[in-house]
């Protein structure tokens, strides 16, 4: 699933770096593991199986990425912005990474067209004006 800003669900995101609420994270090819019951030969050992839900981590801390959710199923539905390493490397020397630019996204405060888009709001890259994505004014960001 892709939204108008190019975000995809974590489940559909390719392995590699992605942005979520301005945080740089990393999705692996590995899957979450859950206990499925005792091992047949040893009742004290637990058998684990992989799920269809992806593993993802925060790059800054190495912690498991949950995105404010508590269940693997809910985390797989979160909208994230896939990015490539060359983009991340180039932007790391220049400052914040702006996720969405376009002619129809003029900021009402300064006219800039660079936006840092999160889950619930978009922030202008120049002046910091924030728009709640649920308001009619934010329809510009989706154009």
C-alpha positions as CSV (number, residue, x, y, z in Angstrom):
1,X,0.0,0.0,0.0
2,X,1.4,3.4,-1.0
3,X,-0.1,6.8,0.1
4,X,0.2,10.0,-1.9
5,X,3.4,10.9,-0.1
6,X,5.1,7.7,-1.2
7,X,4.9,6.1,2.2
8,X,4.3,2.3,2.4
9,X,3.4,0.0,5.2
10,X,6.3,-1.5,7.1
11,X,5.2,-4.9,5.7
12,X,5.6,-3.6,2.1
13,X,8.8,-1.6,2.7
14,X,11.8,-3.2,1.2
15,X,14.7,-4.3,3.5
16,X,16.9,-1.3,4.3
17,X,16.6,2.2,5.8
18,X,13.3,4.0,6.2
19,X,12.0,7.1,8.0
20,X,9.2,7.1,10.6
21,X,8.3,10.4,12.4
22,X,11.7,11.8,11.5
23,X,13.6,8.8,12.9
24,X,15.9,6.8,10.7
25,X,15.2,3.1,11.1
26,X,16.2,-0.1,9.4
27,X,14.1,-3.1,8.2
28,X,15.8,-6.4,8.0
29,X,15.0,-9.5,5.9
30,X,14.5,-11.4,9.1
31,X,11.1,-11.9,10.7
32,X,9.8,-11.7,14.3
33,X,10.0,-14.9,16.3
34,X,7.4,-16.1,18.7
35,X,7.2,-19.1,21.0
36,X,5.0,-21.8,19.6
37,X,5.1,-24.3,22.4
38,X,7.4,-26.9,24.0
39,X,9.9,-28.9,22.1
40,X,8.6,-32.5,21.6
41,X,11.7,-34.1,23.1
42,X,12.2,-31.6,26.0
43,X,9.2,-30.1,27.8
44,X,11.5,-27.5,29.4
45,X,12.7,-26.1,26.1
46,X,10.6,-23.7,24.0
47,X,10.3,-24.0,20.3
48,X,10.3,-20.7,18.3
49,X,8.9,-20.1,14.8
50,X,9.1,-17.0,12.6
51,X,6.1,-14.9,11.8
52,X,5.2,-13.0,8.7
53,X,5.9,-9.8,10.5
54,X,9.2,-8.0,9.8
55,X,12.0,-7.1,12.2
56,X,13.0,-3.4,12.3
57,X,15.4,-1.4,14.4
58,X,16.1,2.3,15.2
59,X,19.5,3.2,13.7
60,X,20.5,5.7,16.4
61,X,20.0,3.4,19.3
62,X,19.9,-0.2,17.9
63,X,16.6,-0.7,19.8
64,X,13.7,-2.7,18.3
65,X,11.4,-0.4,16.3
66,X,7.8,-0.5,17.5
67,X,6.5,2.9,16.3
68,X,4.2,3.3,19.3
69,X,2.6,0.0,18.8
70,X,2.6,-3.1,21.1
71,X,1.8,-5.9,18.6
72,X,3.7,-7.1,15.5
73,X,0.5,-7.0,13.5
74,X,-0.1,-3.3,14.3
75,X,3.6,-2.4,13.6
76,X,3.4,-4.1,10.1
77,X,0.6,-1.6,9.2
78,X,2.5,1.6,10.1
79,X,3.3,3.9,7.2
80,X,7.0,4.5,6.7
81,X,9.1,6.3,4.0
82,X,11.7,4.0,2.4
83,X,15.0,5.9,1.7
84,X,18.2,4.8,0.1
85,X,21.6,5.0,1.7
86,X,23.1,7.5,-0.8
87,X,20.2,9.9,0.1
88,X,20.9,9.4,3.8
89,X,24.6,9.9,3.4
90,X,24.2,13.0,1.2
91,X,21.7,14.6,3.6
92,X,23.7,13.8,6.8
93,X,26.2,16.5,5.9
94,X,23.6,19.1,5.0
95,X,21.1,18.8,7.8
96,X,17.5,17.4,8.0
97,X,16.2,15.2,5.3
98,X,13.0,16.6,3.7
99,X,10.7,13.9,2.6
100,X,8.4,15.6,0.2
101,X,8.8,18.5,-2.1
102,X,6.5,19.6,-4.9
103,X,5.0,22.6,-6.6
104,X,1.6,22.1,-5.0
105,X,2.9,22.0,-1.4
106,X,3.5,25.7,-0.7
107,X,3.8,26.5,3.0
108,X,1.2,29.0,4.2
109,X,3.8,30.7,6.3
110,X,6.8,31.2,4.0
111,X,5.9,29.6,0.6
112,X,8.6,26.9,0.9
113,X,7.8,23.5,-0.8
114,X,10.0,21.3,1.4
115,X,8.1,19.3,4.1
116,X,9.2,16.8,6.8
117,X,6.2,14.5,7.0
118,X,5.3,12.5,10.1
119,X,2.4,10.3,11.1
120,X,0.0,13.1,12.2
121,X,1.6,16.3,11.0
122,X,3.8,17.9,8.3
123,X,6.4,20.5,9.2
124,X,7.8,23.1,6.8
125,X,11.5,22.6,6.2
126,X,12.2,26.4,6.2
127,X,10.1,28.1,8.8
128,X,8.8,25.2,10.9
129,X,5.1,25.8,10.3
130,X,3.3,22.6,11.3
131,X,0.1,21.3,9.7
132,X,-2.0,18.6,11.2
133,X,-2.5,16.1,8.3
134,X,-6.2,15.7,9.3
135,X,-7.0,19.4,8.6
136,X,-8.1,20.8,5.2
137,X,-4.9,23.0,5.0
138,X,-2.8,19.9,4.9
139,X,-4.5,18.8,1.6
140,X,-1.7,20.8,-0.1
141,X,0.9,18.4,1.3
142,X,-0.9,15.5,-0.3
143,X,-1.2,17.1,-3.7
